[in-house]
């Protein structure tokens, strides 16, 4: 299998250029989903135990991010090690051009501005969408400088890495090789949004997901959506800490 993947990378053909490589067959796709769900449930149990033990909010935030990353990245790497042994390049970690980085930067900032104003309007117009936003703010916004830095670093590094590996490198890839491009972009972005649970976050994540999936689709690299996602989270993270 690895020989086939390496051949496809070294000698690209028109078909490969139009879609991501078929990384996951039916069984590996199911295995990744099962491992992710199992580990994620365990991570949520850990969070509940920390809440019961009156752990600090920063501790809960750090544990939540790290266990979620373990679930997302671990599921993919474990299934890959046991079933496929794809290279990192085949998984999507390939170089991108400076032109794509500039494009991703401009689009990420533009979508970020639209999302910021759009979500603000929605929160005022439809107050019911604010459900859960206060709890999320408590987990991400802090008064102490050290806690602020930890929060911003986590949401702009580890979170984009695991979410892009899972939702673009796995979810979008599986859907893309079974649906058309735009259907895969829409469905994977919708699942990405729903994963965030909180109404306003669902809308915001869905909107951002459309851009990230498109960048992954057009560049063929996970680094580009990771970069755009990190930039988006960095800007919003800093603004959230400053505004409170």
C-alpha positions as a Markdown table, in Angstrom:
| # | Residue | x | y | z |
|---|---|---|---|---|
| 1 | Unk | 0.0 | 0.0 | 0.0 |
| 2 | Unk | 2.8 | 2.4 | 0.9 |
| 3 | Unk | 4.4 | 1.7 | -2.5 |
| 4 | Unk | 1.2 | 2.8 | -4.2 |
| 5 | Unk | 1.0 | 6.0 | -2.2 |
| 6 | Unk | 4.6 | 6.8 | -2.8 |
| 7 | Unk | 4.2 | 6.2 | -6.5 |
| 8 | Unk | 1.1 | 8.5 | -6.5 |
| 9 | Unk | 3.1 | 11.2 | -4.8 |
| 10 | Unk | 6.2 | 11.0 | -7.0 |
| 11 | Unk | 4.3 | 10.7 | -10.3 |
| 12 | Unk | 1.1 | 12.8 | -9.9 |
| 13 | Unk | -1.6 | 12.3 | -12.4 |
| 14 | Unk | -4.7 | 14.4 | -13.2 |
| 15 | Unk | -7.0 | 12.2 | -11.1 |
| 16 | Unk | -4.8 | 12.6 | -8.0 |
| 17 | Unk | -4.5 | 16.4 | -8.6 |
| 18 | Unk | -8.3 | 16.7 | -8.5 |
| 19 | Unk | -8.9 | 15.1 | -5.1 |
| 20 | Unk | -7.0 | 14.1 | -1.9 |
| 21 | Unk | -5.4 | 10.6 | -2.0 |
| 22 | Unk | -7.7 | 7.8 | -0.8 |
| 23 | Unk | -6.1 | 7.3 | 2.5 |
| 24 | Unk | -8.7 | 5.4 | 4.5 |
| 25 | Unk | -10.7 | 2.4 | 3.4 |
| 26 | Unk | -14.0 | 1.5 | 5.1 |
| 27 | Unk | -12.4 | -0.4 | 8.0 |
| 28 | Unk | -9.7 | 2.1 | 8.8 |
| 29 | Unk | -12.3 | 4.9 | 8.6 |
| 30 | Unk | -14.4 | 3.0 | 11.2 |
| 31 | Unk | -11.4 | 2.2 | 13.3 |
| 32 | Unk | -10.4 | 5.9 | 13.5 |
| 33 | Unk | -13.9 | 7.0 | 14.4 |
| 34 | Unk | -14.2 | 4.3 | 17.1 |
| 35 | Unk | -10.8 | 5.1 | 18.7 |
| 36 | Unk | -11.5 | 8.8 | 18.6 |
| 37 | Unk | -14.9 | 8.4 | 20.3 |
| 38 | Unk | -13.6 | 6.1 | 22.9 |
| 39 | Unk | -10.6 | 8.3 | 23.9 |
| 40 | Unk | -12.8 | 11.5 | 23.7 |
| 41 | Unk | -15.3 | 10.0 | 26.1 |
| 42 | Unk | -12.5 | 9.1 | 28.5 |
| 43 | Unk | -11.2 | 12.7 | 28.2 |
| 44 | Unk | -14.6 | 14.1 | 29.1 |
| 45 | Unk | -14.8 | 11.8 | 32.1 |
| 46 | Unk | -11.4 | 13.2 | 33.2 |
| 47 | Unk | -12.8 | 16.7 | 32.9 |
| 48 | Unk | -15.9 | 15.8 | 35.0 |
| 49 | Unk | -13.6 | 14.3 | 37.7 |
| 50 | Unk | -11.5 | 17.5 | 37.6 |
| 51 | Unk | -14.6 | 19.6 | 38.1 |
| 52 | Unk | -15.7 | 17.4 | 41.0 |
| 53 | Unk | -12.3 | 17.9 | 42.5 |
| 54 | Unk | -12.6 | 21.7 | 42.2 |
| 55 | Unk | -9.5 | 21.9 | 39.9 |
| 56 | Unk | -8.6 | 25.3 | 38.5 |
| 57 | Unk | -10.2 | 26.4 | 35.3 |
| 58 | Unk | -6.7 | 26.6 | 33.7 |
| 59 | Unk | -6.0 | 23.0 | 34.6 |
| 60 | Unk | -9.3 | 21.9 | 33.1 |
| 61 | Unk | -8.6 | 23.9 | 29.9 |
| 62 | Unk | -5.1 | 22.3 | 29.5 |
| 63 | Unk | -6.4 | 18.8 | 30.2 |
| 64 | Unk | -9.3 | 19.3 | 27.8 |
| 65 | Unk | -7.1 | 20.5 | 25.0 |
| 66 | Unk | -4.4 | 17.8 | 25.5 |
| 67 | Unk | -6.8 | 14.9 | 25.8 |
| 68 | Unk | -8.8 | 16.1 | 22.8 |
| 69 | Unk | -5.6 | 16.3 | 20.8 |
| 70 | Unk | -4.7 | 12.8 | 22.0 |
| 71 | Unk | -8.0 | 11.5 | 20.7 |
| 72 | Unk | -7.8 | 13.1 | 17.3 |
| 73 | Unk | -4.1 | 12.7 | 16.5 |
| 74 | Unk | -3.8 | 9.4 | 18.3 |
| 75 | Unk | -6.7 | 7.8 | 16.5 |
| 76 | Unk | -5.2 | 8.6 | 13.1 |
| 77 | Unk | -1.6 | 7.7 | 13.9 |
| 78 | Unk | -2.7 | 4.4 | 15.6 |
| 79 | Unk | -4.9 | 3.3 | 12.7 |
| 80 | Unk | -2.2 | 4.4 | 10.2 |
| 81 | Unk | 0.5 | 2.5 | 12.1 |
| 82 | Unk | -1.6 | -0.7 | 12.3 |
| 83 | Unk | -3.4 | -0.7 | 9.0 |
| 84 | Unk | -1.7 | 1.5 | 6.4 |
| 85 | Unk | 1.7 | 3.0 | 7.3 |
| 86 | Unk | 1.2 | 6.1 | 5.2 |
| 87 | Unk | 4.1 | 8.6 | 5.2 |
| 88 | Unk | 3.6 | 12.0 | 6.7 |
| 89 | Unk | 3.6 | 13.4 | 3.2 |
| 90 | Unk | 0.8 | 11.1 | 2.2 |
| 91 | Unk | -1.2 | 12.1 | 5.2 |
| 92 | Unk | -1.0 | 15.7 | 3.9 |
| 93 | Unk | 2.1 | 17.2 | 5.5 |
| 94 | Unk | 3.6 | 18.5 | 2.3 |
| 95 | Unk | 5.2 | 21.9 | 1.6 |
| 96 | Unk | 3.1 | 24.8 | 0.3 |
| 97 | Unk | 4.1 | 27.8 | -1.8 |
| 98 | Unk | 4.5 | 31.3 | -0.5 |
| 99 | Unk | 1.6 | 32.3 | -2.8 |
| 100 | Unk | -0.7 | 29.9 | -1.0 |
| 101 | Unk | 0.5 | 31.2 | 2.4 |
| 102 | Unk | -0.3 | 34.7 | 1.4 |
| 103 | Unk | -3.7 | 33.6 | 0.0 |
| 104 | Unk | -4.5 | 31.7 | 3.2 |
| 105 | Unk | -3.5 | 34.7 | 5.3 |
| 106 | Unk | -5.7 | 37.2 | 3.5 |
| 107 | Unk | -8.7 | 34.8 | 3.3 |
| 108 | Unk | -8.4 | 33.8 | 7.0 |
| 109 | Unk | -8.3 | 37.5 | 8.1 |
| 110 | Unk | -11.2 | 38.3 | 5.8 |
| 111 | Unk | -13.3 | 35.4 | 7.0 |
| 112 | Unk | -12.3 | 36.2 | 10.6 |
| 113 | Unk | -13.6 | 39.8 | 10.2 |
| 114 | Unk | -16.9 | 38.6 | 8.7 |
| 115 | Unk | -17.3 | 36.0 | 11.4 |
| 116 | Unk | -16.6 | 38.5 | 14.2 |
| 117 | Unk | -19.3 | 40.9 | 13.0 |
| 118 | Unk | -21.7 | 38.2 | 11.9 |
| 119 | Unk | -21.5 | 36.4 | 15.2 |
| 120 | Unk | -21.8 | 39.6 | 17.2 |
| 121 | Unk | -25.0 | 40.5 | 15.2 |
| 122 | Unk | -26.4 | 37.0 | 15.8 |
| 123 | Unk | -25.7 | 37.1 | 19.5 |
| 124 | Unk | -27.6 | 40.4 | 19.8 |
| 125 | Unk | -30.4 | 39.5 | 17.4 |
| 126 | Unk | -30.9 | 35.9 | 18.6 |
| 127 | Unk | -29.9 | 35.8 | 22.3 |
| 128 | Unk | -30.8 | 32.1 | 22.5 |
| 129 | Unk | -27.6 | 31.4 | 20.5 |
| 130 | Unk | -25.5 | 32.7 | 23.4 |
| 131 | Unk | -26.2 | 29.5 | 25.4 |
| 132 | Unk | -23.0 | 28.1 | 26.7 |
| 133 | Unk | -20.9 | 31.0 | 25.6 |
| 134 | Unk | -20.2 | 32.2 | 29.1 |
| 135 | Unk | -18.9 | 28.8 | 30.2 |
| 136 | Unk | -16.6 | 28.7 | 27.2 |
| 137 | Unk | -15.3 | 32.2 | 27.9 |
| 138 | Unk | -14.5 | 31.1 | 31.5 |
| 139 | Unk | -12.3 | 28.2 | 30.1 |
| 140 | Unk | -10.4 | 30.4 | 27.6 |
| 141 | Unk | -10.3 | 33.9 | 29.0 |
| 142 | Unk | -8.1 | 34.6 | 32.1 |
| 143 | Unk | -6.9 | 37.6 | 34.2 |
| 144 | Unk | -3.5 | 36.3 | 35.0 |
| 145 | Unk | -0.8 | 37.0 | 32.3 |
| 146 | Unk | 0.7 | 33.5 | 32.5 |
| 147 | Unk | -2.8 | 31.8 | 32.1 |
| 148 | Unk | -3.5 | 34.2 | 29.2 |
| 149 | Unk | -0.4 | 33.1 | 27.4 |
| 150 | Unk | -1.0 | 29.4 | 28.0 |
| 151 | Unk | -4.6 | 29.7 | 26.7 |
| 152 | Unk | -3.6 | 31.6 | 23.5 |
| 153 | Unk | -0.7 | 29.2 | 22.8 |
| 154 | Unk | -2.8 | 26.1 | 23.2 |
| 155 | Unk | -5.7 | 27.3 | 21.0 |
| 156 | Unk | -3.3 | 28.6 | 18.3 |
| 157 | Unk | -1.0 | 25.6 | 18.1 |
| 158 | Unk | -2.3 | 22.2 | 19.4 |
| 159 | Unk | -6.0 | 22.8 | 18.7 |
| 160 | Unk | -5.4 | 23.7 | 15.0 |
| 161 | Unk | -3.0 | 20.8 | 14.6 |
| 162 | Unk | -5.3 | 18.1 | 15.9 |
| 163 | Unk | -8.6 | 19.5 | 14.5 |
| 164 | Unk | -7.1 | 19.8 | 11.0 |
| 165 | Unk | -5.6 | 16.3 | 11.1 |
| 166 | Unk | -8.9 | 14.9 | 12.1 |
| 167 | Unk | -11.5 | 17.0 | 10.3 |
| 168 | Unk | -9.6 | 17.7 | 7.1 |
| 169 | Unk | -7.1 | 14.9 | 6.9 |
| 170 | Unk | -9.6 | 12.2 | 8.0 |
| 171 | Unk | -13.3 | 13.4 | 7.8 |
| 172 | Unk | -12.9 | 15.5 | 4.7 |
| 173 | Unk | -10.7 | 12.9 | 3.0 |
| 174 | Unk | -13.1 | 10.1 | 3.6 |
| 175 | Unk | -16.1 | 12.1 | 2.4 |
| 176 | Unk | -14.2 | 13.6 | -0.6 |
| 177 | Unk | -13.4 | 10.1 | -2.0 |
| 178 | Unk | -17.1 | 9.2 | -1.8 |
| 179 | Unk | -18.8 | 12.5 | -2.6 |
| 180 | Unk | -18.2 | 15.5 | -4.8 |
| 181 | Unk | -15.8 | 18.3 | -3.7 |
| 182 | Unk | -18.4 | 20.8 | -2.6 |
| 183 | Unk | -20.6 | 18.1 | -0.9 |
| 184 | Unk | -17.5 | 17.0 | 1.1 |
| 185 | Unk | -16.6 | 20.5 | 2.0 |
| 186 | Unk | -20.1 | 21.3 | 3.2 |
| 187 | Unk | -20.6 | 18.0 | 5.2 |
| 188 | Unk | -17.1 | 18.0 | 6.8 |
| 189 | Unk | -17.5 | 21.7 | 7.7 |
| 190 | Unk | -20.9 | 21.0 | 9.2 |
| 191 | Unk | -19.6 | 18.1 | 11.3 |
| 192 | Unk | -16.7 | 20.4 | 12.4 |
| 193 | Unk | -19.2 | 23.0 | 13.5 |
| 194 | Unk | -21.5 | 20.6 | 15.3 |
| 195 | Unk | -18.5 | 19.2 | 17.2 |
| 196 | Unk | -18.2 | 22.6 | 19.0 |
| 197 | Unk | -21.6 | 22.1 | 20.6 |
| 198 | Unk | -22.2 | 25.8 | 21.6 |
| 199 | Unk | -24.6 | 27.5 | 19.1 |
| 200 | Unk | -22.5 | 30.5 | 18.2 |
| 201 | Unk | -19.4 | 28.3 | 18.0 |
| 202 | Unk | -21.2 | 25.9 | 15.7 |
| 203 | Unk | -22.0 | 28.7 | 13.3 |
| 204 | Unk | -18.5 | 30.2 | 13.5 |
| 205 | Unk | -16.7 | 26.9 | 13.2 |
| 206 | Unk | -18.9 | 25.9 | 10.2 |
| 207 | Unk | -18.0 | 29.1 | 8.4 |
| 208 | Unk | -14.3 | 28.7 | 9.1 |
| 209 | Unk | -14.5 | 25.0 | 8.2 |
| 210 | Unk | -15.7 | 25.9 | 4.7 |
| 211 | Unk | -12.5 | 28.0 | 4.2 |
| 212 | Unk | -10.2 | 25.4 | 5.7 |
| 213 | Unk | -11.6 | 22.5 | 3.7 |
| 214 | Unk | -11.3 | 24.6 | 0.5 |
| 215 | Unk | -7.7 | 25.4 | 1.3 |
| 216 | Unk | -7.0 | 21.7 | 1.9 |
| 217 | Unk | -8.8 | 20.7 | -1.3 |
| 218 | Unk | -6.9 | 23.3 | -3.5 |
| 219 | Unk | -3.4 | 22.9 | -2.0 |
| 220 | Unk | -3.4 | 19.2 | -1.2 |
| 221 | Unk | -1.6 | 20.0 | 2.0 |
| 222 | Unk | -2.7 | 20.0 | 5.7 |
| 223 | Unk | -0.2 | 22.7 | 6.5 |
| 224 | Unk | -2.2 | 25.4 | 4.8 |
| 225 | Unk | -5.5 | 24.8 | 6.8 |
| 226 | Unk | -3.4 | 24.3 | 9.9 |
| 227 | Unk | -1.7 | 27.7 | 9.3 |
| 228 | Unk | -5.0 | 29.5 | 8.5 |
| 229 | Unk | -6.7 | 27.9 | 11.5 |
| 230 | Unk | -3.8 | 28.8 | 13.8 |
| 231 | Unk | -3.8 | 32.4 | 12.6 |
| 232 | Unk | -7.6 | 32.7 | 13.1 |
| 233 | Unk | -7.4 | 31.3 | 16.6 |
| 234 | Unk | -4.4 | 33.5 | 17.5 |
| 235 | Unk | -6.2 | 36.7 | 16.5 |
| 236 | Unk | -9.4 | 35.7 | 18.2 |
| 237 | Unk | -7.5 | 34.4 | 21.3 |
| 238 | Unk | -5.6 | 37.6 | 21.7 |
| 239 | Unk | -8.7 | 39.7 | 21.2 |
| 240 | Unk | -10.7 | 37.6 | 23.7 |
| 241 | Unk | -8.0 | 38.1 | 26.4 |
| 242 | Unk | -7.8 | 41.9 | 25.8 |
| 243 | Unk | -11.6 | 42.4 | 25.6 |
| 244 | Unk | -12.4 | 39.9 | 28.3 |
